[in-house]
Amino acid sequence: MSLNIKNNKFLIPCFIFILAFLPRILVAVAVSNDFTNIPVNDAIGYDDLATSISTGKGFALNGTVTAWREPLYPGFLATVYFLFGHNYLTVRIIQALLGTLVCVIVFIIGKTIFDSRIGFISALITSFNPALVKISSLLLSENLYILLLAVSMVILLKYAKKNKLSEIIYLGIFLGLTALTRSIAIFLPLFIAVIIVRSSIFESILFKRKILHIIVFWGVVFLTILPWTLRNWFVFHKFVPLTSRNGMGLYLSYVPKDGNKFELDPKDPVVIKADAMWESIKSETEQNKFYITETIKHISLNPQSLPRIEALKIIYFCNPFDWEVNNKGEYNFVYGFIMPFFLYSLFFVLKKERNAFILFVPILYSLFLALITHGSPRFRLPIEPYLIIISSYGLVYFFQGFRHKVYPVIIVLFFLLINLTFSINPEAVKPIIKAILKPLNIV
């Protein structure tokens, strides 16, 4: 019995939902049954905040009100804790559902921009992406951020087709919620506004109408984050739009530990002084300001280090070895498999499918952020669905270049087998990559 993708509008999304949910729920249960697997690093902070909220103590850490984290994901966790108790398995099951919805949305985006076949292939690959599967079992804001960003891209795609004011309003709401989940999204509305003005995708809108839509769009984003910003003003008497954590992250992205390790505390004099400042004045806003000042000072005194640092950020961002989500530097075989097809498709995808440019919006924005802050496979994770969609188009186009389909099948299966081998034995690949990068003085 063949699967008729074109004539099954509801069957295919349901099939994708079941297919994507199975690995996620299995991992959720397995992780929850491992009693040594408790929240660590960032997850501890989210868990503590959610516990404080759900027990009526407010958005606070150790009894002290804070803006160290964005509010939406701790609020999500707190809601789960309030309704179902402090149960990590329940959180992981719900997050497995969120991740499953992302796979369905990937199908919708791929189908809308290209066709049902590419949408299905994209959703299939996304369903078994090991990092996207594993993230559902971790108490990290990416679970909410990836979903909200995906919904925002669907709305942007609809707006590109219909140019309705209602759609730009919905887009503003969801992007505001996205920024309230991860503050790195705060400049995405500006990025999208520039694209709306410059891109031929929106050429059917009169220029004055474009400007009106952009003003409304920005206004809705502003109103969405305004309650949290006002809360921070009343608490700290300072302008803190989203979070007071960005200064530290910015500094560590330009002064990595040992010269090449991001997200690790280098314990240099600036960090030691900032820690002492916190102990003495207990002001995270002043500590944040101090970090930003020191970052600017460090860059101005060491401009010659910037090219190497920026190259290092890109390497981290594009790195197939994941040490934050999949632990121990595991090789993401799906990412390794799709990237050649992504690069291959760059030669023709925009010429053949104009609306495909929307897929590059989150990709280019995330790359831009990696250059300003720092790169990490975990920070690349939210854009992997869009890399997969473009790669699926490249994969289909690759097959079309052969008269005898057996040849591309053999090539693709062999390449997939290579990546699976790397995933099983990642230690065999790392020395090769290090040998390539060492002469460049990057690692």
C-alpha positions in Angstrom: 0.0 0.0 0.0 1.6 3.3 -1.1 1.4 6.5 0.9 -0.3 9.1 -1.2 1.2 12.3 0.2 -0.7 14.7 -2.0 -4.2 13.5 -1.1 -3.9 13.0 2.6 -4.0 16.4 4.2 -4.7 15.1 7.7 -3.2 11.6 7.5 0.3 12.8 6.9 0.5 15.4 9.8 -1.0 12.7 12.1 1.6 10.2 10.9 4.4 12.7 11.4 3.0 13.5 14.9 3.1 9.8 15.9 6.5 9.2 14.3 8.1 12.3 16.0 6.5 11.6 19.4 7.8 8.1 19.8 11.5 8.8 20.1 10.8 11.8 22.3 8.6 10.0 24.7 11.0 7.1 24.9 13.9 9.4 25.7 11.7 11.3 28.2 10.9 8.1 30.1 14.4 6.8 29.9 15.9 10.0 31.3 13.3 10.2 34.1 14.0 6.6 35.1 17.7 7.5 35.5 17.7 8.9 39.0 21.2 10.3 38.5 19.9 12.5 35.8 18.8 15.7 37.6 18.8 19.3 36.3 22.3 20.8 36.0 23.8 24.1 34.8 21.1 26.3 33.2 18.4 23.8 34.0 19.0 24.3 37.7 18.2 28.0 37.4 15.0 27.4 35.5 13.9 24.7 38.0 14.6 27.0 41.0 12.7 29.9 39.4 9.8 27.7 38.5 9.7 26.3 42.0 9.7 29.7 43.5 6.8 30.9 41.2 4.7 27.8 41.8 5.0 28.0 45.6 4.0 31.7 45.6 7.4 33.2 46.3 7.6 35.1 43.0 10.2 35.3 40.3 13.1 34.9 42.7 16.3 32.9 43.3 17.2 32.1 46.9 14.5 34.5 48.0 15.9 37.4 46.0 13.9 38.9 43.1 15.7 38.6 39.9 15.7 39.3 36.1 18.5 36.9 35.5 16.3 34.7 33.3 13.6 35.5 30.8 10.1 34.9 32.3 8.2 32.7 29.9 10.0 29.3 30.2 10.1 29.5 34.1 6.5 30.5 33.9 5.7 27.4 31.8 7.6 25.1 34.2 5.8 26.8 37.1 2.4 26.1 35.5 3.3 22.4 35.1 4.5 22.2 38.7 1.4 23.9 40.0 -1.0 21.6 38.1 0.9 18.3 38.3 3.4 18.7 41.1 7.2 19.0 41.0 7.5 16.1 38.5 10.2 16.1 35.9 8.6 13.3 33.9 5.4 15.3 33.3 7.5 18.3 32.1 9.4 16.0 29.7 6.2 14.5 28.3 4.8 17.9 27.7 8.0 19.1 26.1 8.0 15.9 24.0 4.6 17.1 22.7 6.1 20.6 22.0 8.9 19.1 20.0 6.5 16.9 18.1 4.5 19.9 17.1 7.7 21.5 15.7 8.0 18.5 13.4 4.5 19.0 12.2 5.1 22.7 11.6 8.3 21.8 9.7 6.0 19.7 7.4 3.7 22.7 7.0 6.5 25.1 6.1 8.2 22.7 3.7 4.9 21.9 2.0 3.9 25.6 1.7 7.2 26.8 0.3 8.0 23.7 -1.8 5.7 20.8 -1.9 4.3 17.9 0.2 7.2 15.6 -0.7 9.8 18.0 0.6 7.7 18.9 3.6 7.4 15.2 4.5 11.1 14.5 4.1 11.9 17.6 6.2 9.6 16.5 9.0 11.0 12.9 8.8 14.6 14.1 9.3 13.5 16.6 12.0 11.7 13.8 13.9 14.9 11.8 14.3 17.4 14.6 14.7 19.2 13.4 17.9 19.7 16.9 19.4 16.0 17.9 18.8 14.9 14.6 20.4 17.2 14.9 23.4 16.4 18.6 24.1 12.8 17.6 25.0 14.2 15.7 28.1 16.1 18.7 29.4 14.8 21.6 31.4 15.9 24.3 28.9 14.2 27.2 27.3 15.0 26.0 23.8 11.9 23.7 24.1 9.6 26.7 24.1 11.8 28.9 22.0 12.1 26.5 19.0 8.3 26.1 18.9 7.5 29.9 19.2 10.1 30.7 16.5 8.6 28.0 14.2 5.1 29.4 14.7 6.4 32.9 14.0 8.0 31.7 10.7 4.6 30.1 9.6 2.9 33.5 10.3 5.7 35.4 8.4 5.2 33.0 5.5 1.4 33.6 5.5 2.1 37.4 5.7 4.4 37.1 2.6 1.6 35.5 0.7 -1.4 37.6 1.8 0.1 40.8 3.3 -2.7 41.2 5.9 -2.4 43.5 8.8 -3.9 40.8 11.1 -1.0 38.5 10.3 1.6 41.1 11.1 -0.1 41.6 14.5 0.0 37.9 15.2 3.7 37.9 14.2 4.4 40.7 16.6 2.7 38.8 19.5 4.6 35.6 18.8 7.9 37.3 18.3 7.4 39.2 21.6 6.7 35.9 23.3 9.8 34.4 21.7 11.9 37.3 23.1 10.3 36.7 26.5 11.6 33.1 26.2 15.1 33.9 25.0 16.2 37.5 24.9 18.4 36.9 21.9 15.3 37.2 19.8 14.8 40.9 20.7 16.4 42.2 17.5 14.6 39.8 15.2 11.7 42.1 14.6 14.2 44.8 13.4 15.8 42.2 11.2 12.4 41.2 9.7 11.3 44.8 9.2 14.4 45.4 7.1 13.6 42.3 5.0 10.0 43.5 4.5 11.2 46.8 3.2 14.0 45.4 1.0 12.7 42.0 -0.1 10.8 41.4 -3.4 8.8 38.8 -1.6 6.6 41.7 -0.3 6.6 43.7 -3.5 2.8 43.6 -3.7 2.6 45.9 -0.7 2.7 49.6 -1.3 5.6 51.3 0.4 3.4 53.4 2.7 1.5 50.3 3.7 4.7 48.5 4.4 5.8 51.3 6.8 2.4 51.2 8.5 2.6 47.4 9.0 6.1 47.7 10.4 5.1 50.4 12.9 2.2 48.2 14.0 4.4 45.2 14.1 7.0 46.9 16.3 4.2 48.3 18.5 2.8 44.9 19.1 6.2 43.4 20.0 6.8 46.4 22.4 3.4 45.9 24.1 4.0 42.2 24.4 7.3 42.6 26.4 6.2 45.8 28.1 4.7 44.2 31.3 7.9 42.4 32.0 10.0 45.5 31.3 7.8 47.5 33.7 8.1 44.8 36.3 11.9 45.1 36.1 11.7 48.9 36.3 9.7 48.8 39.5 11.9 46.1 41.0 15.3 47.4 40.0 14.6 51.1 39.2 16.6 50.4 36.0 15.8 49.8 32.4 16.0 46.1 32.0 14.0 45.1 28.9 14.3 41.4 29.3 17.2 40.1 31.3 20.2 41.2 33.4 22.3 38.2 32.3 23.5 39.5 28.9 26.5 41.4 30.1 28.2 38.3 31.5 27.5 36.3 28.4 28.9 39.1 26.2 32.1 39.3 28.2 32.7 35.6 28.2 32.2 35.5 24.4 35.2 37.7 23.9 37.4 36.3 26.7 37.0 32.6 26.4 38.6 30.3 28.9 42.1 29.1 27.8 41.5 31.3 24.7 39.1 28.9 23.0 36.4 27.7 25.4 33.1 29.6 25.4 30.5 29.4 28.2 33.1 28.4 30.8 34.0 30.7 33.6 37.6 31.8 33.0 38.0 33.1 36.5 40.0 36.1 35.2 40.3 39.3 37.2 37.2 40.8 35.6 35.0 37.8 36.6 36.5 37.7 40.1 35.8 41.4 40.5 32.2 41.0 39.2 31.6 38.1 41.7 32.9 40.3 44.5 30.6 43.1 43.3 27.7 40.8 43.6 28.7 39.7 47.1 29.0 43.3 48.2 26.1 45.2 46.6 23.8 42.3 45.5 22.9 44.2 42.4 22.7 42.1 39.2 21.9 45.2 37.1 25.2 46.9 38.3 27.1 43.7 37.7 25.6 43.5 34.2 26.6 47.1 33.4 30.1 46.3 34.7 30.5 43.3 32.4 29.3 45.3 29.4 31.8 48.1 30.2 34.6 45.6 30.6 33.7 43.9 27.3 34.0 47.2 25.4 37.3 47.9 27.1 38.7 44.5 26.3 37.7 44.8 22.6 39.2 48.3 22.3 42.5 47.1 23.9 42.7 43.9 21.9 41.3 44.6 18.4 43.9 42.2 16.9 42.2 39.2 18.6 38.8 39.8 17.0 39.4 37.9 13.7 40.5 34.8 15.6 37.6 35.1 18.1 35.0 35.5 15.4 36.4 32.5 13.5 36.2 30.5 16.7 32.6 31.5 17.2 31.6 30.3 13.7 33.4 27.0 14.2 31.6 26.5 17.5 28.3 27.4 15.9 28.8 25.0 13.0 30.3 22.3 15.0 28.7 18.9 14.6 29.9 17.7 18.0 27.4 18.5 20.7 28.6 18.8 24.2 25.7 20.7 25.7 22.6 18.7 24.7 23.9 15.3 23.7 26.8 15.4 26.2 30.4 14.2 25.9 30.8 15.8 22.5 28.6 13.4 20.6 28.5 13.7 16.9 25.1 14.8 15.5 24.8 12.5 12.5 21.7 14.2 11.1 23.4 17.6 11.1 26.5 16.1 9.5 24.3 14.4 6.9 22.2 17.4 5.9 24.9 20.1 5.6 26.4 19.1 2.2 22.9 19.1 0.8 22.2 22.5 2.4 25.3 24.0 0.8 24.5 22.3 -2.5 21.0 23.8 -2.5 22.3 27.3 -2.0 23.2 27.5 -5.7 19.6 27.3 -6.9 17.0 27.3 -4.1 16.4 31.1 -4.1 16.3 31.3 -7.9 13.7 28.5 -8.1 11.6 29.2 -5.0 11.3 32.9 -4.1 9.5 32.4 -0.8 12.4 30.1 0.3 14.1 33.3 1.4 12.0 33.2 4.5 13.8 30.1 5.7 17.0 32.1 5.7 15.6 34.7 8.1 16.3 32.7 11.3 19.5 31.2 9.9 21.1 34.6 9.0 19.9 36.1 12.2 21.3 33.3 14.4 24.6 33.5 12.5 24.6 37.3 13.1 24.0 36.7 16.9 26.8 34.1 17.0 29.3 36.7 15.7 28.2 39.2 18.3 27.9 36.8 21.3 29.3 33.3 20.8 28.6 30.2 18.9 27.4 26.9 20.2 25.7 23.8 18.8 22.9 24.4 21.3 22.4 27.9 20.0 22.3 26.5 16.5 19.5 24.1 17.4 16.6 26.5 16.9 17.6 26.9 13.2 18.2 23.3 12.4 14.6 22.8 11.3 15.2 25.4 8.6 18.5 23.9 7.6 16.7 20.6 7.3 14.0 22.0 5.0 16.5 23.6 2.7 18.7 20.5 2.8 15.7 18.3 1.9 15.1 20.4 -1.2 18.8 20.0 -2.1 18.5 16.2 -1.5 15.5 15.9 -3.9 17.3 18.1 -6.5 20.4 15.9 -6.1 18.3 12.8 -7.0 16.8 14.5 -10.0 20.3 14.9 -11.5 20.6 11.2 -12.1 18.9 9.2 -14.8 19.3 6.0 -12.9 18.0 6.5 -9.3 20.1 3.6 -8.0 23.2 5.7 -8.0 22.0 8.6 -5.8 20.4 6.0 -3.5 23.8 4.3 -3.0 25.6 7.6 -2.6 23.1 8.9 0.0 22.9 5.7 1.9 26.7 5.4 2.0 27.0 9.0 3.2 24.4 8.4 5.9 26.3 5.3 7.0 29.5 7.3 7.3 27.7 9.8 9.6 26.2 7.1 11.7 29.7 5.6 12.1 31.0 9.0 13.2 28.1 9.1 15.7 29.0 5.7 17.1 32.7 6.5 17.3 33.1 10.3 17.5 36.6 10.1 19.1 37.9 8.8 15.8 36.9 12.1 14.0 37.9 14.7 16.5 41.7 14.4 16.0 41.2 14.9 12.2 39.3 18.1 12.8 41.8 19.3 15.4 44.6 18.6 12.9 42.9 20.8 10.3 42.2 23.7 12.6 45.5 23.7 14.6 47.6 25.2 11.8 45.0 28.0 11.6 45.7 28.8 15.3 42.1 28.4 16.1 42.1 25.5 18.5 
